[in-house]
Amino acid sequence: MNCLIVDDELLAVELIEDNLRKIPFLKHVASCRNAIDALHVVREQQIDLIFLDIKMPGISGLEFIQAMEKPPMIVLITAFEHYALEAFNLNVVDYLVKPVNFARFFSAVGKAHDLFTLRNKPAIQMPSSESHFFVNAGYSLVKIRMTDIAYIEGLKDYVKIILVNDKPVITRINLKDLTEKLPQHDFMRVHRSFIIALDKIESVQKYQVIIRKAEIPIGESYRETLMEYINTRNF
């Protein structure tokens, strides 16, 4: 993981740099004494993890996090305990209070490494038989049988797979990528946020499909393809 240190105290920076040298999977990319310089590094290089102080001249550590649209993972290392709640509301990986011993530092790094590994695993693995696939859900690989899928809802960078037992499975993948992996003769995208299992359709209305009492909207650009499928099966 590529690491950036942001702290205005030289001694603190040197201690973190020394800790980084002891951990083989961490690569020290740069150290900055203020948020402005750090923001430039983040924009110019791939940074996976930032060790960040809160109290700094000019822009504080918390303001620095808020200034980034998609901040890397953050471990806060500060002399102040009372920022912890605000920090965790910003989804930091860990919050360390100075002075930090190596064991506590390594524990925080371990959390970051687990999260980094989870984020970079392929979200979906499809076997050649296409009878089932596996997705990362939480800290497990969950087997999803094609025949168990009722419909799938897109949630930005995640999808929620609704199974016939009504139990949802949430995994990190976008709906477009998943659409390309599913067999087209069994599944159809009917809305920018929904894929349905064709054999699970209970009824079709003008603006929605009903599957297991769920009312799934039909997008205007998807309506013609869906109706062609329905009409080929009319008696």
C-alpha positions in Angstrom: 0.0 0.0 0.0 1.3 3.5 -0.9 1.4 5.6 2.2 1.5 9.4 2.9 2.4 11.0 6.2 0.9 14.4 7.0 2.0 16.0 10.3 3.6 19.4 11.1 5.8 17.9 13.9 9.1 16.6 12.6 9.6 14.1 15.4 6.2 12.6 14.8 6.9 12.3 11.1 10.2 10.5 11.8 8.6 8.1 14.2 5.9 7.1 11.6 8.6 6.8 8.9 10.5 4.4 11.2 7.4 2.3 11.8 6.7 2.1 8.1 10.1 0.7 7.4 9.3 -2.2 9.7 6.2 -3.3 7.7 7.0 -4.8 4.3 3.6 -4.3 2.6 3.7 -0.5 3.2 5.5 1.8 0.8 6.4 5.3 2.1 5.6 7.7 -0.8 6.0 11.1 0.8 5.8 13.1 4.1 4.2 16.5 4.2 4.1 19.2 6.9 0.8 20.7 5.9 -2.5 19.8 4.1 -1.9 21.9 1.0 1.3 20.0 0.1 -0.5 16.7 1.0 -3.4 17.5 -1.3 -1.0 18.0 -4.2 0.6 14.6 -3.5 -2.8 12.9 -3.4 -3.7 14.5 -6.8 -0.5 13.5 -8.4 0.2 10.0 -7.1 -1.7 6.9 -6.1 -2.1 7.0 -2.3 -3.8 4.2 -0.5 -3.3 5.2 3.1 -2.7 8.5 4.9 -1.3 8.9 8.4 -2.8 12.2 9.4 -2.4 14.7 12.2 -5.4 16.8 13.1 -3.9 20.0 14.6 -1.9 21.6 11.8 -1.4 25.3 10.7 -3.9 26.5 8.1 -6.1 23.5 7.1 -6.7 21.0 9.9 -6.6 17.2 9.3 -10.4 16.9 9.5 -10.8 19.8 7.0 -8.3 18.1 4.8 -10.4 14.9 4.7 -13.5 16.9 3.8 -11.6 18.6 1.0 -11.1 15.4 -0.9 -13.9 14.0 -3.0 -12.8 10.4 -2.6 -10.2 10.3 0.2 -7.9 7.4 0.6 -8.0 5.3 3.8 -7.1 7.5 6.8 -5.4 6.7 10.1 -5.5 9.7 12.4 -2.5 10.1 14.8 -3.1 13.0 17.1 -2.4 14.3 20.6 -6.1 15.1 21.2 -8.7 12.5 22.2 -11.8 14.7 21.9 -11.9 14.6 18.1 -12.6 10.9 17.9 -16.4 11.0 17.3 -16.1 13.6 14.6 -13.2 11.6 13.0 -15.1 8.3 12.9 -18.1 10.1 11.3 -15.6 10.8 8.5 -15.0 7.0 8.1 -11.4 7.0 9.2 -9.8 3.5 9.6 -8.5 4.2 13.1 -7.8 7.0 15.6 -4.5 6.8 17.5 -3.6 9.1 20.4 0.1 10.2 20.7 2.4 8.8 21.9 1.6 5.6 19.8 3.5 2.4 20.5 4.4 0.1 17.6 1.9 -2.6 18.6 -1.0 -0.1 18.4 0.3 1.3 15.2 0.6 -2.1 13.6 -3.0 -2.9 14.7 -4.3 0.2 12.8 -2.2 -0.8 9.8 -3.7 -4.3 9.9 -7.2 -2.9 9.7 -6.2 -0.8 6.7 -4.6 -3.7 5.0 -7.7 -5.9 5.5 -9.9 -3.1 4.1 -7.5 -2.6 1.2 -7.5 -6.3 0.4 -11.3 -6.5 0.5 -11.8 -3.5 -1.8 -9.3 -4.9 -4.4 -10.7 -8.4 -4.6 -12.7 -9.2 -7.6 -16.3 -8.6 -6.5 -17.7 -11.4 -8.5 -16.4 -14.7 -9.7 -18.4 -16.5 -12.4 -17.9 -20.2 -13.2 -18.0 -21.4 -16.8 -21.2 -23.3 -16.1 -23.0 -20.1 -15.2 -25.2 -22.0 -12.7 -23.8 -19.9 -9.8 -21.2 -17.3 -8.9 -19.5 -16.0 -5.8 -19.6 -12.4 -4.4 -17.7 -10.7 -1.6 -20.3 -9.8 1.1 -18.8 -8.5 4.3 -15.7 -10.7 4.9 -17.0 -13.8 3.2 -17.4 -15.2 -0.3 -21.1 -15.9 -0.7 -22.4 -18.4 -3.3 -25.3 -17.1 -5.4 -27.3 -19.6 -7.4 -28.7 -18.1 -10.6 -32.1 -19.8 -9.9 -32.3 -18.2 -6.5 -32.1 -14.6 -7.8 -35.4 -12.7 -7.9 -34.0 -9.3 -8.9 -31.0 -7.0 -8.4 -31.0 -3.4 -7.3 -28.1 -1.1 -8.1 -26.8 1.2 -5.3 -24.1 3.3 -6.8 -20.9 1.2 -6.5 -22.8 -1.6 -4.8 -25.6 -3.9 -5.8 -28.3 -5.6 -3.6 -29.2 -9.1 -4.8 -32.6 -10.1 -3.7 -33.0 -13.9 -3.4 -36.2 -15.9 -3.5 -36.0 -16.4 0.2 -36.2 -12.5 0.4 -32.7 -12.4 2.0 -30.6 -9.6 0.3 -26.9 -9.9 -0.4 -25.0 -6.7 -0.8 -21.7 -6.6 -2.7 -19.4 -4.0 -4.2 -19.8 -4.1 -8.0 -21.7 -1.8 -10.3 -24.8 -2.8 -12.1 -23.4 -2.5 -15.6 -20.6 -4.9 -14.9 -23.0 -7.4 -13.3 -25.4 -7.1 -16.3 -22.6 -8.2 -18.6 -21.8 -11.3 -16.5 -25.4 -12.6 -16.2 -26.9 -14.9 -18.9 -29.0 -12.6 -21.1 -31.6 -15.3 -21.7 -32.4 -15.4 -18.0 -32.0 -11.9 -16.8 -32.9 -8.4 -18.2 -32.1 -4.9 -17.1 -35.5 -3.0 -16.9 -34.3 0.2 -15.3 -31.0 2.0 -14.7 -31.2 0.6 -11.2 -32.7 -2.8 -11.6 -32.1 -6.2 -13.2 -34.8 -8.8 -13.0 -34.9 -12.6 -13.3 -37.3 -13.2 -16.2 -38.7 -16.4 -14.8 -39.6 -14.6 -11.6 -42.0 -12.1 -13.2 -45.5 -12.3 -11.7 -47.1 -9.5 -13.7 -46.2 -6.6 -15.9 -48.0 -3.2 -15.6 -47.5 -0.1 -17.6 -44.7 1.3 -15.5 -43.6 -1.6 -13.3 -42.9 -5.3 -13.0 -44.1 -7.2 -10.0 -41.8 -9.8 -8.5 -42.5 -11.3 -5.1 -44.8 -8.3 -4.3 -41.9 -5.9 -5.1 -42.9 -3.1 -7.5 -39.9 -2.7 -9.8 -40.0 0.4 -12.1 -39.6 0.0 -15.9 -37.3 2.6 -17.4 -38.5 4.2 -20.6 -35.4 3.2 -22.6 -35.8 -0.5 -21.4 -39.6 -0.8 -22.0 -39.5 -1.9 -25.7 -37.1 -4.7 -25.1 -39.1 -6.0 -22.1 -42.4 -5.8 -24.0 -40.8 -7.7 -27.0 -39.9 -10.5 -24.5 -43.4 -10.5 -23.0 -45.2 -10.5 -26.4 -43.2 -13.5 -27.6 -44.7 -15.4 -24.7 -48.3 -14.2 -25.0 -51.1 -16.7 -26.0 
